[in-house]
Amino acid sequence: MTGDDPGPLIRLFGLTGGRARPQGEMFDLVAIVTTVGGSYEPADLIPEHRAVLWLCRRPTPVADVAAHLKLPINITRVILGDLRREGLVTIERPRPVAQTIDERIYREVLHGLRSL
Amino acid sequence: MDYAASEPGTTAVASALAIKILIAGGFGVGKTTMVGTISEIRPLHTEELLSERGIGVDDTSGVEAKVTTTVALDFGRITIRQGLWLYLFGTPGQDRFWFMWDELALGALGAVVLADTRRLQDCFPAVDYFEQRGIPFVVGVNCFDGARRYDPAKVRRALGLSETIPIVLCDVRERESVKNVLTTLVTYAVEGV
């Protein structure tokens, strides 16, 4: 992204209309994105939108979506925010750590790590 | 514009959970290596595009401040089971990206602060950061040459760590060693629940 070639930046600008933040509620780097099953898919979706809808048929964290699209995370977020607004994906709401990671999860994680 | 109240499709998805663990420490201490050693995927590399908001006070005054830069973010993944993942994030090294730490740290299970005994001072900022925010962390002393000649008690004193914070000698190139660091962290974090 450094250097004199403005190409990548212009492309990113085109993807987001220059927006730096997604529409609606902010979501975490590892919030789970899920394509809404059976939702009507507009014919004029850009390739990045299609790629997300395909990938997130299985619930997928935001960071993985960004890596898959090979796009910066905040650009990915704008794209995801747009898809959410269209009702095409759901994005997990932020929850305090105490609500998400309980003792059972800790045990599962420990067990999983030990058996790697 | 605020659409939050009427946003369609924001219901929580309870069936899948991704948990963050941060790998912090000074530049070149082995953060990316550690992620790569344990990740089931090649560490994914993404870039966060920053506007001038992210640039600190080091901008020359009088110069147009609308600079765009990127900060690289490396992360790896461990699948615990279907629908439960651990994500390891190597935190950006430079202090001017603190605001990204805030985002990474939010909701994180905990952190590993990697330390190089030749440059212990490099991990002071990370230790301070996690202490101040009450985020569980362990210190991993990366023994590059494999020699176990470092005294954890000395490291503890030098870093001013309380007795409760685990210090683990490790070699971030060794899978079993990284597993040991991570299980130590999770065991330590669960005590605080």
Interface residues (C-beta under 8 A of the other chain):
Chain A: M1 T2 L9 L12 A20 Q23 G24 E25 D28 L29 V30 A31 I32 T34 V36 P59 P61 A63 D64 A66 A67 K70 L71 P72 I73 N74 I75 R84 R85 G87 L88 V89 T90 I91 E92 R93 P94 R95 P96 V97 A98 T100 I101 D102 E103 I105 Y106 R107 E108 V109 L110 H111 G112 L113 R114 L116
Chain B: M1 D2 Y3 A4 E7 P8 G9 T10 T11 A12 V13 S15 A16 L17 A18 I19 K20 I38 L44 H45 T46 E47 E48 L49 S51 T68 T69 T70 L73 F75 R77 I78 T79 I80 R81 G83 L84 W85 L86 Y87 F89 E103 L104 L106 G107 A108 L109 R175 K179 L182 T183 V186 T187 A189 V190 V193
